[in-house]
Amino acid sequence: MDEGVDLRLAGLKELHRLSLLSGADSNELYRQYLEVGCRLLGLSVGIISRIQGDQYRVLAVQSANDAVRTGDQFALGDTYCAGVMAKQGSVALHDVGALESMRSHPAYTGLQLQAYIATPVRVQGEIVGTLNFSDTRPRPEPFSVEEVELLELMAQSLGHGLERSWQDAQRVQAAEDMEASVALFEGAFRHAAIGMAIVAPNGRWLRVNEAVSQIVGYSDTELLEIDFQAITHPDDLDRDLEYVESLLRGEATSYRMKKRYTHKDGHEVWVLLAVSLVRNSDGSPRYFLSQLEDITAQVNGEIALREQRDELEQL
């Protein structure tokens, strides 16, 4: 049977097996591809690289020695893969030493790589690196068309696997970042020294921290059964609602005002209120984020000072 047919059949079987590794992590994915490539091509060194700009980084390597290790970085121009990037396609050199132009190449003088075959790895159409195999011994014959095609199919399959793996990693990282953000917000919300509240667009309290309850005298359970209008001083309600409507219309993104709440026991509580509107992805109002700072003592002090000043003026 023709050797090219044997290689093609063996390669298709291995590619099918590799395509089923969608659940494997990146390191296992790299190991499997390099093992298959070295075995089918009869070469001793396999490398998956990540290329960004003029930097070449080794993502994974299979080799009998430590001349190149995972994580190593090189200038792209010091690697044979510079030719792959320049060509934007496969490069196959069966006897580098026979090429006078290559004898001074750093990869030849430093690593003595005599045989080399590589192809770009693309993710979403963009070259992100290379899949390459090499050996310190030259090959007696040039790489066959079947071998180049096998390598290109492997790189295509690897690119799809990397895309899935990287997308999974991004999803995991996004979930972790979201959890960290939620935990940070939760801690800041719950333990803030000032009142923090989440209020629905219709004015109903959705969530409050302990500081809000201390300011207005109502428990969080009691507040969640009413809206902010119910405990806002009548003289301040209209102005507050005007600000709210301005946010809902998109004329402003936040507002600040001094206002009074009616404490549960009946007395007035002055607060410095800061409100911002959080919207859904479609632009519709989601909720108001409100901050309440109790300034009753300050306002009462100002009132007392004005009264004293008025008395002195009258005297």
C-alpha positions in Angstrom: 0.0 0.0 0.0 1.2 3.5 -0.7 3.0 5.2 2.2 1.2 8.4 1.6 -2.1 6.6 1.9 -1.0 4.9 5.1 0.0 8.3 6.6 -3.2 9.9 5.5 -5.3 7.1 7.1 -3.3 7.2 10.3 -3.5 10.9 10.4 -7.3 11.0 9.9 -7.8 8.5 12.8 -5.6 10.6 15.1 -7.3 13.8 14.1 -10.7 12.3 14.9 -9.4 11.3 18.3 -7.9 14.7 18.9 -11.1 16.4 17.9 -12.9 14.6 20.8 -10.6 16.3 23.4 -12.9 19.3 23.7 -13.1 18.8 27.5 -9.3 18.6 28.0 -7.4 21.5 29.5 -4.8 23.3 27.4 -1.8 21.4 28.7 -3.3 18.0 27.9 -4.4 19.3 24.5 -0.9 20.4 23.7 0.6 17.2 24.9 -1.6 15.0 22.8 -1.0 17.0 19.6 2.7 17.1 20.1 2.9 13.3 20.8 0.9 12.5 17.7 2.9 14.9 15.5 6.3 13.6 16.6 5.1 10.0 16.1 3.6 10.4 12.7 6.3 12.6 11.3 9.2 10.7 12.9 10.7 13.8 14.5 12.0 14.2 18.0 11.0 17.8 18.9 7.5 19.2 18.8 6.6 22.8 19.8 3.4 24.8 20.0 4.2 28.5 20.1 2.4 31.7 20.8 3.5 34.6 18.6 2.7 38.2 19.5 4.5 40.9 17.5 8.1 40.0 17.4 8.0 37.7 20.4 7.9 33.9 20.3 6.8 32.1 23.4 6.8 28.3 23.9 3.4 27.2 25.0 4.3 23.5 25.1 7.2 21.4 24.0 7.9 17.7 23.6 11.6 16.9 23.5 14.1 14.4 24.8 16.3 17.2 26.2 15.8 20.6 27.9 17.3 22.7 25.2 13.8 24.3 24.8 11.3 24.4 27.7 7.8 25.5 28.1 7.6 29.2 28.9 10.9 30.1 27.1 10.7 33.2 25.0 12.8 34.2 22.0 12.9 37.0 19.5 10.8 35.8 16.5 13.7 36.4 14.2 15.8 33.9 16.0 13.4 31.1 15.2 12.6 29.3 12.0 9.0 30.2 12.6 9.8 33.7 11.4 9.6 32.2 7.9 6.2 30.8 8.7 4.9 34.2 9.7 6.5 35.9 6.7 4.9 33.3 4.3 1.7 33.1 6.3 1.8 29.5 5.5 3.6 26.2 5.9 7.4 25.8 5.8 9.1 22.4 5.4 13.0 22.1 5.4 14.3 18.5 5.4 18.0 19.4 5.5 18.7 22.9 6.8 22.4 22.5 6.7 22.3 22.0 3.0 21.0 25.6 2.6 23.8 28.1 2.7 21.5 30.9 3.6 20.4 29.0 6.8 23.7 28.0 8.2 24.1 31.2 10.2 20.6 31.1 11.5 20.5 31.2 15.4 18.2 28.1 15.5 20.8 26.2 13.4 23.9 27.4 15.1 22.4 27.2 18.6 20.1 24.2 18.5 21.5 22.4 15.5 18.0 21.9 14.1 18.4 20.1 10.8 14.9 19.1 9.9 11.9 21.4 10.4 8.3 21.6 9.4 5.8 24.1 10.7 2.4 25.7 9.9 0.4 28.6 11.4 -2.2 28.0 14.1 -5.2 30.2 13.6 -7.9 31.1 16.0 -10.9 32.9 14.5 -9.0 33.5 11.3 -6.0 35.1 13.0 -2.5 33.6 13.3 -1.8 33.2 17.0 1.3 30.9 16.8 2.7 27.9 15.1 2.6 24.1 15.3 6.1 22.9 14.5 8.3 19.8 14.6 12.0 19.4 14.2 15.0 17.2 14.6 18.7 17.5 15.0 19.1 15.0 12.2 18.4 15.9 8.6 15.8 13.8 6.7 17.0 11.9 3.7 14.1 13.0 1.7 12.0 16.2 1.6 8.7 16.3 3.5 5.9 14.8 1.4 2.7 16.6 0.4 0.8 14.2 2.6 3.0 15.2 5.6 2.4 18.9 5.0 -1.3 18.4 4.6 -1.4 16.3 7.8 0.4 19.1 9.7 -2.0 21.7 8.4 -5.0 19.6 9.4 -3.6 19.2 12.8 -3.0 22.9 13.2 -6.6 23.6 12.0 -7.9 21.1 14.6 -5.7 22.5 17.3 -6.9 26.0 16.5 -10.5 25.0 17.0 -9.5 23.3 20.3 -7.6 26.3 21.5 -10.5 28.5 20.7 -12.8 26.4 22.8 -10.2 26.1 25.6 -9.5 29.8 25.6 -13.2 30.7 25.5 -13.8 28.3 28.5 -10.9 29.9 30.4 -12.4 33.4 29.6 -15.8 32.3 30.9 -14.2 30.9 34.1 -12.2 34.1 34.5 -15.3 36.3 33.9 -17.3 34.3 36.4 -14.5 34.6 39.0 -14.2 38.4 38.3 -18.0 38.7 38.6 -17.9 36.8 41.9 -15.1 39.0 43.2 -17.0 42.1 42.1 -20.2 40.9 43.8 -18.4 40.1 47.0 -16.7 43.5 47.0 -20.0 45.3 46.4 -21.7 43.1 49.0 -19.1 44.0 51.6 -19.1 47.7 50.7 -23.0 47.7 50.7 -23.5 45.8 53.9 -20.8 47.4 56.1 -20.9 51.0 54.7 -20.8 53.6 57.4 -23.5 55.6 55.5 -26.9 54.4 54.3 -26.9 52.4 51.1 -30.1 51.4 49.3 -31.3 49.9 46.1 -34.6 51.4 45.0 -36.9 50.3 42.2 -37.8 52.8 39.4 -41.3 53.1 41.1 -39.7 54.1 44.4 -40.0 50.9 46.3 -37.1 49.9 48.5 -35.5 46.8 47.1 -32.6 46.5 49.6 -31.2 48.6 52.4 -28.2 48.2 54.7 -28.3 48.5 58.5 -27.2 52.2 58.3 -30.5 53.1 56.5 -32.6 51.4 59.2 -30.7 53.3 61.9 -31.3 56.7 60.1 -35.0 56.3 59.5 -35.9 53.9 62.4 -37.6 51.3 60.2 -36.3 47.8 60.0 -35.3 46.5 56.5 -38.4 44.3 56.5 -40.6 47.3 57.1 -38.9 49.4 54.5 -39.2 46.7 51.8 -43.0 46.9 52.2 -43.2 50.6 51.3 -41.6 53.2 48.9 -39.4 56.1 49.7 -42.3 58.5 49.0 -44.1 57.2 52.1 -41.4 58.4 54.5 -40.2 61.5 52.6 -41.1 64.8 54.2 -44.1 66.3 52.2 -42.2 69.6 51.6 -39.3 67.8 50.0 -41.2 65.2 48.0 -41.9 67.1 44.8 -38.3 68.3 44.3 -37.1 64.7 44.9 -39.5 63.3 42.4 -38.4 66.0 39.8 -34.9 64.7 40.2 -36.1 61.1 39.8 -38.0 61.9 36.6 -34.9 63.7 35.2 -32.9 60.5 35.7 -35.5 58.4 34.1 -35.7 60.7 31.1 -32.0 60.4 30.6 -31.4 64.1 31.3 -29.0 63.4 34.1 -27.1 60.3 35.4 -27.2 61.3 39.1 -28.3 63.9 41.6 -27.6 65.1 45.1 -29.9 66.9 47.4 -30.6 67.7 51.1 -33.9 66.2 52.1 -35.9 65.2 55.1 -37.3 61.8 56.0 -39.9 61.3 58.7 -38.4 59.0 61.3 -40.6 56.1 62.5 -41.0 57.9 65.9 -42.2 61.0 64.1 -39.3 63.4 64.1 -37.6 64.8 61.1 -34.3 63.4 59.9 -32.1 65.4 57.5 -30.0 63.5 55.0 -27.6 64.3 52.2 -28.9 62.1 49.4 -26.9 61.0 46.4 -28.7 58.9 43.7 -27.5 57.3 40.5 -29.5 55.3 38.0 -28.4 51.8 36.8 -29.8 50.7 33.5 -30.3 47.4 31.8 -28.3 46.4 28.7 -31.3 47.7 26.5 -31.2 51.1 28.3 -34.3 50.6 30.4 -34.1 51.7 34.0 -33.1 48.9 36.3 -32.7 50.4 39.8 -31.6 53.5 41.7 -28.5 53.2 43.8 -28.9 55.6 46.7 -26.5 56.8 49.4 -27.9 58.5 52.5 -25.7 60.4 55.0 -27.3 61.6 58.2 -26.7 65.3 58.5 -29.4 66.0 61.1 -27.0 67.3 63.7 -25.3 69.5 61.2 -28.5 71.0 60.0 -29.9 71.5 63.5 -26.6 73.2 64.4 -27.0 75.6 61.4 -30.6 76.3 62.4 -29.6 77.0 66.0 -26.8 79.3 64.8 -29.1 81.3 62.5 -31.6 81.6 65.4 -28.9 83.0 67.7 -27.8 85.4 64.9 -31.3 86.6 64.5 -31.7 87.2 68.2 -28.5 89.2 68.3 -29.6 91.3 65.4 -32.9 92.0 67.2 -31.1 93.0 70.4 
